[in-house]
Structure formats: C-alpha cells, structure tokens
Amino acid sequence: MTYDNPPAHLEAEPTRFMSLNRLLGGATVLLWCILFLPELVGFSQLLKILSLFNVMLLAVAAAVLFIQSIRCRHQWKLSLEPTFQGLPLWMMLGVAIATLLARHFLDLEDLAVVGVILGAYGLVGLFCDRRIWKRSLPIIGAFATLTFLYALELTDVGHLVRTGIAEIVEYLLRPLSVDAISSEDILVLSTGVAFVDIPCSGFETIEIGSLFFVATSLLERKKMGLKWSGLGLVNLALLVTANIARIFAIVVLTFVLQQRTLAEILHVPLGICAFITVCLITLFLLRWVPRQSSVPMASQEKARIQSPTVQIRNAVLTLSLLLGLALVPHPAAATPVGLDSLHWPMSMQAETVELSPQEQTFFTQYPGVVTQKQTFKTPELSGSMVLVASPSWQAHHAPELCFLANGFKIDEMQKRSLTDQVTGRWLTLDQGQRQAAYWFQSSQRTTDHYLDRVWSEMIRKEPKWTMVSILFDQPLAADDSAVQGILTEVHDAIATAMT
C-alpha cells in the first residue's frame, strides 16, 4: 500500500522541533539581555557623557552597520530558528564568561560596553548565515575598538596611561643620575616639574594609530586571526614605545640639558615622525597577515546541518550556562566612609572650612564621596588638611597637583616613612617656606603610590580609600615631634573611622 501524502505524525515531528527550537532561541535572547543588563545601562550612561561629535561619529558607524544589514538582508538569511554551534556560539559564551569575571575582579564597568557589542554580535550569529557573519566580523571589531577607545577616555584610563608613562620615564632617568620622582602624570625633578599632559602623552596618537591599524586591515581584507591579533599588540606596543621615547627626549632636553627652546621646537615634529614611523612599520608587517578567503557556500550549508538531538542538546547546555551566569550575584557596592566622627586631641584646635567651588564640582560628581577640609592649630604649628574618602579612584588624585594649581612651587618631594604606620610623601614648597605631607589610606595599610591605590580597587581587593593631604604653614622637619604627633593623630582617627 502507498500514500500520496506522508502520515501526520511524520509531519508533526519537524514542526514540533521547529517550535521548540524557536522557543529555546527566544529564551537565549532573554537570558542574554538579563545577563548584560548592567552593561547595557552603562552603555546608555556612556552615550550621555560623550561629546556631540563623538556621539555623531558612533551614530554614523551604527548607521553604516544598519544600512549594510538592510542591503544584505537576503544574504544574511536571518531565521527565527537559531543554530547552536560554531564560532558565534563560542563568541557569545566566551564574552559572557569574560564579562562576568571582569565584573567581579575588575572595577572597570564602562569598558564592559565592548563586551556588549561583541556578545550581541555573537548572539546574532546564531540566527543568520555564518559565512556573511564572518565576513562582517572585522567591521564589528572596528566599531568595538572605536567604542573601547572612547570608553578609555571617559573612565580616566587615559589618565592612568599618562601616569604609567611618567613612571617609566622616571625609571629611564635613573641611569643618568637624575633625581626625579613621578606622581600621577607629573615628574618632579630638582630643576622643575614636567607635566605629562594629554597632548604630551600621545594618548590620542595611540587611539589614532590603533584605528589606522584596524582600518588598514579592513581595506586590505586581512584575516582577523591569531596573526592579526598578535600584530595588533605589536602595533600598540610600538605606539606606546614611540611616545615614551618622545617624552623622555623632551624631559631630558628641558630639565637635564636646559634646552627648553629646542624642546619646544622638536615637541610636535618628534610626535609626527614617531607616528608615521609606526604606521609604516605596521603596513610592512601586515604583509605577513593572510587575506580573507571566500568559503564556498556548499561547505557553509553543510556546516549548518545539525541533527535535532544535537541541536536541542547544545541549546539546553547554552541556556543552562547563561542561566547560571545570570544567577551569580553582583558584587556589593562599597559603602562610603564616615568622616564626621573624627575626634582630635584637646591640644589640636580644628575648624571645618568650606570647599572651594572647583573642589565641590570635582568631588560631587562621584557618588559616595565624603570630603572634609579643616584648618588646625597646636602650640607648635598650624596648617590645613583635606580628607577625601571615596569608593572610586576617579575622585582621588595626587595632592601635589592641587599645590601646583594653588600657586605653590614644589622644591623637593620624597617618598618616606612619615611615621611607623604611615608610608607617604614629604614635600618642600616655596623655597623651604612650607612643608606638606600626603598619603592614601585603606582599612589595612597606607601607600604613597597613586597607581597602587588604583590597582587595589580595580581588583576589588581594597575598595575603600581615603586621601590625606596636610599642608603646614611653617618650615618643619618630617621627624619633628610636633609633626609626628599630627600625622599619627590623623592616621589613627581615619583608621578608626574606616573600621
């Protein structure tokens, strides 16, 4: 006996599988959105603080991606039935795991927007033709790189880069027997203070050089694999090295050889020559990166064929992993330190002083920051101090920057043990007429190093810190008994408040 039409139960199996597959796909999208919800909120906050030009640039890039998607919508072969296999699946899951690890071990939430872009593209790859998805991967990589560079500036990581460059230059000056000490993005030398500011640090050059590398790779249709990634790291290292060499040369000319006019003349040409040299080296090295090869459609269709059992199994495993990641609790936010309960000895007359408008504007833009500014007087000395308790490293800075901004001249700065419990820095100001001391204090220790304080928060080891800056009105020695008494009292009072 034969049938012109297949039995109903044979038709029902594919229909039931398609419905189940669509349901699993919708659940995957929902769990992905829940998992990346903090990063999506952070991305919206990032757009609010970007300049109009940068927003327009990102909008143009997004529009290009959207228009290209519309033009190639038939080639993309979008489907409501996801395929849980291959590079898109591993990309989506890998970014999800990396984002969760970064969320718990690194306090760089704004930079996680790059994970949102890459993870979302991996999610899209489950619902479209993989050949077209791979072909558009470099464009998404360029867009993610552009967003990453903007996020670097807005999270003040660019400031940390300048701080790191200042420390490297300090290290390079040691063989020349030059007495220099770095502090944040400045170098204090015996002959003056060198500022590693935004134009000097070449951070924008690093951004443009990175975009040049990505754009050239797209134009040359280079395959973005291990070779390309390794060359990207080489390009970044060359850009950083070139800028360090330029800053080192400028500092040596200005403060060691006392050739300030020559340094000003060579400042811009050195930067241009360094940038062009790195770009030429990058173009030369790109010759060893293979071009993208077109994959035959037949092989792609074969790769997408997957038995229903394997498809459902992979979908269930993917959903289980995403659900487990989504259920992991978010790291607790650091509670602010209360400075209102500080108690001073009877011999120390302290009076609270209002913050200046500039100080109020700076400190109030970060949540959880508690600031106190006081003047003090004892029978032996007098002065003022600023205490800033903050769960965010962005609200802290090296206090000598404030001294310079207020018109003080830094004659000398030393790293030393201020007391038995305090490691900080001792400064001589205005030709020895005044002294100052500062340190950063957590509930466990003190440090004079700004990057040390930043790193301990980034890895969520010590989330709460207090910046202590004390200015003495008289020329004093650091080991003077009266100075030791003030430093010890301030340290102990803050330690009590932080416990």
C-alpha positions as CSV (number, residue, x, y, z in Angstrom):
1,M,0.0,0.0,0.0
2,T,1.3,3.5,-0.8
3,Y,0.3,7.0,0.3
4,D,0.2,10.1,-1.8
5,N,0.8,12.2,1.4
6,P,3.1,11.4,4.4
7,P,1.5,10.4,7.7
8,A,0.5,13.1,10.1
9,H,2.9,12.0,12.8
10,L,5.9,12.3,10.4
11,E,4.9,15.9,9.6
12,A,4.4,16.8,13.3
13,E,7.9,15.9,14.3
14,P,9.7,18.7,12.2
15,T,7.0,21.2,13.3
16,R,7.4,20.3,16.9
17,F,11.2,20.6,16.6
18,M,11.0,24.0,14.9
19,S,8.6,25.3,17.6
20,L,10.9,24.0,20.4
21,N,14.0,25.5,18.7
22,R,12.3,28.9,18.3
23,L,11.3,28.8,22.0
24,L,14.9,28.0,23.0
25,G,16.2,30.8,20.8
26,G,13.8,33.3,22.4
27,A,14.9,32.1,25.9
28,T,18.5,32.6,24.9
29,V,18.0,36.2,23.8
30,L,16.1,36.9,27.0
31,L,18.8,35.4,29.3
32,W,21.5,37.3,27.4
33,C,19.7,40.6,27.9
34,I,19.3,39.8,31.6
35,L,23.0,38.9,32.0
36,F,24.2,42.0,30.2
37,L,21.6,44.4,31.7
38,P,24.2,46.3,33.9
39,E,26.5,46.7,30.8
40,L,23.5,47.9,28.7
41,V,22.7,50.5,31.4
42,G,26.4,51.5,31.4
43,F,26.4,51.9,27.6
44,S,23.4,54.3,27.9
45,Q,25.3,56.3,30.5
46,L,28.3,56.4,28.3
47,L,26.3,57.9,25.5
48,K,25.1,60.7,27.8
49,I,28.5,61.9,28.7
50,L,30.1,61.7,25.2
51,S,30.6,64.9,23.3
52,L,28.2,65.6,20.4
53,F,30.9,65.0,17.9
54,N,31.7,61.5,19.3
55,V,28.0,60.6,19.6
56,M,27.6,61.6,15.9
57,L,30.6,59.5,15.0
58,L,29.3,56.5,16.7
59,A,25.9,57.1,15.2
60,V,27.3,57.2,11.7
61,A,29.2,54.0,12.4
62,A,26.0,52.4,13.7
63,A,24.1,53.7,10.7
64,V,26.6,52.2,8.3
65,L,26.2,48.8,10.0
66,F,22.4,49.1,9.9
67,I,22.3,50.1,6.2
68,Q,24.7,47.3,5.3
69,S,22.5,44.9,7.2
70,I,19.4,46.1,5.3
71,R,21.2,45.9,1.9
72,C,22.4,42.4,2.6
73,R,19.3,41.1,4.4
74,H,18.8,38.4,1.9
75,Q,22.4,37.3,2.1
76,W,22.2,37.2,5.9
77,K,19.4,34.6,5.7
78,L,18.0,35.6,9.1
79,S,15.9,33.0,10.8
80,L,13.9,32.6,13.9
81,E,15.5,29.2,14.4
82,P,19.0,29.5,15.9
83,T,21.9,27.1,15.2
84,F,23.7,26.4,18.5
85,Q,27.2,25.6,17.1
86,G,30.4,27.1,15.7
87,L,32.2,30.4,16.3
88,P,29.1,32.6,17.0
89,L,28.1,30.3,19.9
90,W,31.7,30.2,21.4
91,M,32.0,34.0,21.0
92,M,28.7,34.7,22.8
93,L,29.5,32.3,25.7
94,G,33.2,33.4,25.9
95,V,32.3,37.1,26.1
96,A,29.6,36.3,28.7
97,I,32.0,34.5,30.9
98,A,34.8,37.1,30.5
99,T,32.3,39.9,31.3
100,L,31.2,38.1,34.5
101,L,34.8,37.6,35.6
102,A,35.6,41.3,34.8
103,R,32.6,42.4,36.7
104,H,33.8,40.6,39.9
105,F,37.5,41.1,39.7
106,L,37.9,44.4,37.8
107,D,36.2,47.7,38.6
108,L,36.0,49.0,35.0
109,E,32.3,48.8,34.3
110,D,32.3,51.4,31.4
111,L,34.8,49.3,29.4
112,A,32.4,46.4,29.5
113,V,30.4,48.0,26.7
114,V,32.9,46.4,24.3
115,G,31.7,43.0,25.7
116,V,28.1,44.0,25.0
117,I,28.9,44.7,21.3
118,L,30.9,41.5,20.7
119,G,28.5,39.4,22.7
120,A,25.5,40.8,20.8
121,Y,27.1,40.1,17.5
122,G,27.8,36.5,18.6
123,L,24.1,36.2,19.5
124,V,23.1,37.5,16.1
125,G,25.4,34.8,14.5
126,L,23.1,32.1,15.9
127,F,20.2,33.4,13.8
128,C,21.9,34.1,10.4
129,D,24.2,32.7,7.7
130,R,27.6,32.1,9.2
131,R,29.5,33.0,6.1
132,I,28.1,36.5,6.0
133,W,28.5,36.7,9.8
134,K,32.2,36.0,9.5
135,R,32.6,38.5,6.6
136,S,31.2,41.3,8.7
137,L,33.2,40.4,11.9
138,P,36.0,42.9,11.1
139,I,33.5,45.8,10.8
140,I,32.1,44.9,14.2
141,G,35.6,44.7,15.6
142,A,36.4,48.1,14.3
143,F,33.2,49.5,15.8
144,A,34.0,47.8,19.2
145,T,37.5,49.3,19.0
146,L,36.2,52.8,18.4
147,T,33.8,52.4,21.4
148,F,36.6,51.0,23.5
149,L,38.9,54.0,22.8
150,Y,36.1,56.4,23.8
151,A,35.4,54.5,26.9
152,L,39.1,54.7,27.9
153,E,39.0,58.5,27.9
154,L,35.7,58.7,29.8
155,T,36.8,56.2,32.5
156,D,40.1,58.2,33.0
157,V,42.1,55.2,32.0
158,G,43.9,57.5,29.6
159,H,44.9,59.4,32.8
160,L,46.3,56.1,34.2
161,V,48.2,55.6,30.9
162,R,49.9,59.0,31.4
163,T,50.7,58.1,35.0
164,G,52.3,54.9,33.8
165,I,54.3,56.8,31.2
166,A,55.6,59.2,33.8
167,E,56.8,56.3,35.9
168,I,58.6,54.7,33.0
169,V,60.3,58.0,32.2
170,E,61.3,58.3,35.9
171,Y,62.9,54.8,35.7
172,L,64.7,55.7,32.4
173,L,66.2,58.8,34.1
174,R,67.9,56.8,36.9
175,P,70.9,55.7,34.8
176,L,71.5,59.4,34.0
177,S,71.8,60.1,37.8
178,V,68.8,62.5,37.5
179,D,66.9,63.0,40.8
180,A,63.3,62.6,39.7
181,I,60.1,61.1,41.2
182,S,56.9,60.6,39.4
183,S,53.5,61.3,40.9
184,E,50.4,60.7,38.9
185,D,51.0,62.3,35.5
186,I,53.8,64.7,36.6
187,L,57.6,64.3,37.1
188,V,59.1,66.3,39.9
189,L,62.8,67.0,39.2
190,S,65.3,69.1,41.0
191,T,65.2,71.6,38.1
192,G,61.4,71.8,37.7
193,V,58.2,69.9,37.3
194,A,57.3,68.1,34.0
195,F,53.7,67.6,33.1
196,V,52.8,64.5,31.1
197,D,49.5,66.1,29.9
198,I,47.1,64.8,27.3
199,P,48.9,66.3,24.2
200,C,52.3,65.3,25.6
201,S,51.4,61.7,26.5
202,G,50.4,60.9,22.9
203,F,47.3,59.0,24.1
204,E,45.3,60.4,21.2
205,T,48.2,59.2,18.9
206,I,47.7,55.8,20.3
207,E,44.0,56.0,19.6
208,I,44.5,57.1,16.0
209,G,47.3,54.6,15.4
210,S,45.0,51.8,16.6
211,L,42.2,52.9,14.4
212,F,44.7,53.2,11.5
213,F,45.6,49.5,12.1
214,V,42.0,48.4,12.1
215,A,41.0,50.5,9.1
216,T,44.0,49.3,7.1
217,S,43.2,45.7,7.9
218,L,39.6,46.2,6.7
219,L,40.7,47.8,3.4
220,E,43.3,45.1,2.8
221,R,40.7,42.4,3.8
222,K,43.1,40.8,6.2
223,K,42.0,37.7,8.1
224,M,41.5,38.6,11.8
225,G,43.0,35.6,13.5
226,L,45.9,34.9,15.8
227,K,48.5,36.6,13.5
228,W,46.3,39.7,13.2
229,S,45.8,39.9,16.9
230,G,49.5,39.5,17.6
231,L,50.3,42.2,15.1
232,G,47.7,44.4,16.8
233,L,49.6,44.0,20.1
234,V,52.8,44.8,18.4
235,N,51.3,47.9,16.8
236,L,50.1,49.1,20.3
237,A,53.5,48.4,21.8
238,L,55.2,50.4,19.1
239,L,52.9,53.3,19.6
240,V,53.5,53.3,23.4
241,T,57.2,52.9,23.0
242,A,57.4,55.8,20.5
243,N,55.6,58.1,22.8
244,I,57.7,57.1,25.8
245,A,60.8,57.8,23.8
246,R,59.5,61.2,22.7
247,I,58.6,62.2,26.3
248,F,61.9,61.0,27.5
249,A,63.7,63.1,24.9
250,I,61.7,66.2,25.7
251,V,62.2,65.9,29.5
252,V,66.0,65.4,29.0
253,L,66.2,68.4,26.7
254,T,64.1,70.6,29.0
255,F,65.2,69.7,32.5
256,V,68.5,68.0,32.2
257,L,70.2,69.8,29.3
258,Q,68.3,73.0,30.0
259,Q,67.4,73.4,26.3
260,R,63.8,74.4,26.7
261,T,63.6,76.3,23.4
262,L,64.9,73.3,21.4
263,A,62.5,71.0,23.2
264,E,59.5,73.2,22.3
265,I,60.6,73.2,18.6
266,L,61.0,69.4,18.5
267,H,57.9,68.6,20.5
268,V,55.4,68.3,17.6
269,P,57.8,67.1,14.9
270,L,59.0,64.2,17.1
271,G,55.4,63.1,17.7
272,I,54.6,63.2,13.9
273,C,57.8,61.4,12.9
274,A,57.2,58.7,15.6
275,F,53.6,58.2,14.4
276,I,54.5,58.0,10.7
277,T,57.3,55.5,11.5
278,V,55.0,53.2,13.5
279,C,52.4,53.3,10.7
280,L,55.0,52.4,8.1
281,I,56.2,49.5,10.2
282,T,52.6,48.3,10.7
283,L,52.0,48.4,7.0
284,F,55.1,46.4,6.3
285,L,54.2,43.8,8.9
286,L,50.6,43.5,7.6
287,R,52.1,41.8,4.5
288,W,52.5,38.6,6.6
289,V,48.9,38.5,7.6
290,P,46.8,36.4,5.1
291,R,43.8,37.8,3.3
292,Q,40.3,36.6,4.0
293,S,39.5,33.6,1.8
294,S,36.0,33.1,0.4
295,V,34.4,29.9,1.8
296,P,32.2,28.0,-0.7
297,M,28.5,28.2,0.1
298,A,28.2,24.4,-0.1
299,S,30.6,23.9,2.8
300,Q,28.7,26.6,4.8
301,E,25.4,24.8,4.3
302,K,27.0,21.6,5.2
303,A,28.3,23.1,8.4
304,R,24.8,24.3,9.4
305,I,23.2,20.8,9.1
306,Q,22.7,19.5,12.6
307,S,20.6,16.7,13.9
308,P,17.6,17.7,16.0
309,T,19.0,15.8,19.0
310,V,22.4,17.6,18.9
311,Q,20.7,20.9,18.3
312,I,18.4,20.6,21.4
313,R,21.3,19.3,23.5
314,N,23.5,22.3,22.6
315,A,20.6,24.7,23.2
316,V,19.9,23.3,26.6
317,L,23.6,23.4,27.6
318,T,23.8,27.0,26.4
319,L,20.7,28.0,28.3
320,S,21.9,26.3,31.5
321,L,25.2,28.2,31.3
322,L,23.6,31.5,30.7
323,L,21.1,30.9,33.5
324,G,23.9,30.0,35.9
325,L,25.8,33.2,34.9
326,A,22.7,35.4,35.3
327,L,22.1,34.0,38.8
328,V,25.5,34.9,40.0
329,P,25.0,37.9,42.4
330,H,26.5,41.2,41.5
331,P,29.5,42.4,43.6
332,A,28.4,44.6,46.5
333,A,29.0,48.3,46.2
334,A,31.5,49.8,48.6
335,T,29.9,51.8,51.5
336,P,31.2,55.4,52.0
337,V,33.5,56.1,54.9
338,G,32.1,58.4,57.5
339,L,34.4,61.3,58.3
340,D,32.0,63.2,60.6
341,S,33.1,61.1,63.6
342,L,36.7,62.1,63.6
343,H,38.0,63.2,67.0
344,W,41.1,65.3,67.6
345,P,43.0,65.8,70.9
346,M,42.3,68.8,73.1
347,S,45.7,70.4,72.2
348,M,44.7,70.5,68.5
349,Q,42.2,73.2,67.6
350,A,40.5,72.2,64.3
351,E,37.9,74.1,62.3
352,T,36.0,73.0,59.3
353,V,36.4,75.1,56.1
354,E,34.1,75.2,53.1
355,L,35.3,73.6,49.9
356,S,36.0,75.9,47.0
357,P,33.6,75.9,44.1
358,Q,36.1,74.0,42.0
359,E,36.6,71.3,44.7
360,Q,32.8,71.0,45.2
361,T,32.3,70.5,41.4
362,F,35.0,67.9,41.2
363,F,34.1,65.8,44.3
364,T,30.3,65.8,44.0
365,Q,30.3,64.3,40.5
366,Y,31.2,60.9,42.0
367,P,28.7,59.0,44.3
368,G,29.7,58.0,47.8
369,V,32.5,60.6,48.1
370,V,32.9,62.2,51.6
371,T,35.2,65.3,51.8
372,Q,36.4,67.3,54.7
373,K,38.6,70.4,54.7
374,Q,39.9,71.7,58.0
375,T,42.4,74.1,59.5
376,F,44.3,73.1,62.6
377,K,46.5,74.8,65.2
378,T,48.6,73.5,68.0
379,P,51.1,75.3,70.3
380,E,53.9,74.3,68.0
381,L,52.5,74.6,64.4
382,S,49.5,75.3,62.2
383,G,48.2,74.3,58.9
384,S,45.3,72.8,56.9
385,M,44.3,69.4,55.7
386,V,42.0,67.8,53.1
387,L,40.5,64.4,53.7
388,V,38.7,62.6,50.8
389,A,37.1,59.2,51.5
390,S,36.0,57.7,48.2
391,P,34.9,54.3,46.9
392,S,36.1,55.4,43.4
393,W,39.7,56.1,42.4
394,Q,38.5,58.7,39.9
395,A,37.7,61.0,42.8
396,H,41.3,60.9,44.1
397,H,44.4,62.5,42.7
398,A,48.0,63.2,43.7
399,P,47.7,66.2,46.2
400,E,50.8,67.9,44.7
401,L,48.6,68.7,41.7
402,C,46.4,70.8,44.0
403,F,49.5,72.5,45.4
404,L,50.7,73.4,42.0
405,A,47.2,74.6,41.0
406,N,47.1,76.9,44.0
407,G,50.3,78.6,43.1
408,F,52.8,76.7,45.3
409,K,56.2,75.8,43.9
410,I,57.4,72.3,44.7
411,D,61.1,72.4,45.6
412,E,61.5,68.7,46.6
413,M,59.4,65.6,47.1
414,Q,60.4,62.5,48.9
415,K,58.9,59.1,49.4
416,R,59.5,58.0,53.0
417,S,58.0,56.5,56.1
418,L,56.3,59.5,57.7
419,T,55.6,57.6,60.9
420,D,55.8,53.9,62.0
421,Q,52.4,53.3,60.4
422,V,52.3,55.7,57.5
423,T,54.2,55.5,54.2
424,G,53.7,58.7,52.3
425,R,55.4,61.6,50.7
426,W,57.1,64.7,52.2
427,L,57.2,67.9,50.2
428,T,59.1,71.1,50.5
429,L,57.3,74.1,49.0
430,D,58.1,77.8,48.1
431,Q,61.9,77.6,48.7
432,G,61.5,75.9,52.0
433,Q,58.9,78.2,53.5
434,R,56.3,75.5,53.8
435,Q,56.1,71.7,54.2
436,A,53.4,69.2,53.2
437,A,52.7,65.5,53.6
438,Y,50.2,63.2,52.0
439,W,49.3,59.5,51.7
440,F,46.4,57.2,50.7
441,Q,44.9,55.1,53.4
442,S,42.7,52.0,53.4
443,S,41.5,49.9,56.3
444,Q,44.6,47.8,56.1
445,R,47.6,50.0,55.0
446,T,48.9,53.2,53.7
447,T,50.7,54.0,50.4
448,D,52.2,57.0,48.7
449,H,51.6,55.4,45.3
450,Y,48.6,56.6,43.3
451,L,48.7,53.6,40.9
452,D,49.0,51.2,43.9
453,R,45.8,52.7,45.3
454,V,44.0,52.5,41.9
455,W,45.1,48.9,41.2
456,S,43.9,47.7,44.7
457,E,40.4,49.0,43.9
458,M,40.4,47.7,40.4
459,I,41.0,44.2,41.5
460,R,38.4,44.7,44.3
461,K,41.0,43.9,47.0
462,E,40.6,47.2,48.9
463,P,37.6,49.1,47.6
464,K,37.6,52.0,50.2
465,W,40.4,54.5,50.4
466,T,40.9,57.9,52.0
467,M,43.2,60.5,50.5
468,V,45.0,62.6,53.2
469,S,46.7,65.9,52.3
470,I,48.3,68.1,55.0
471,L,49.8,71.5,54.4
472,F,52.0,73.0,57.2
473,D,52.3,76.8,57.4
474,Q,55.9,76.7,58.7
475,P,59.2,75.1,57.5
476,L,59.5,71.9,59.5
477,A,61.3,68.6,59.6
478,A,59.4,65.4,59.0
479,D,60.8,63.8,62.2
480,D,59.9,66.8,64.3
481,S,57.9,65.6,67.4
482,A,55.0,68.0,66.7
483,V,54.8,66.9,63.1
484,Q,54.9,63.3,64.1
485,G,52.1,63.9,66.6
486,I,49.8,65.5,63.9
487,L,50.5,62.7,61.4
488,T,49.8,60.0,63.9
489,E,46.6,61.5,65.2
490,V,45.2,61.9,61.6
491,H,46.2,58.4,60.7
492,D,44.6,56.9,63.8
493,A,41.4,58.9,63.5
494,I,40.9,57.8,59.9
495,A,41.8,54.2,60.8
496,T,39.1,54.2,63.5
497,A,36.5,55.7,61.0
498,M,37.3,53.0,58.4
499,T,36.9,50.0,60.6
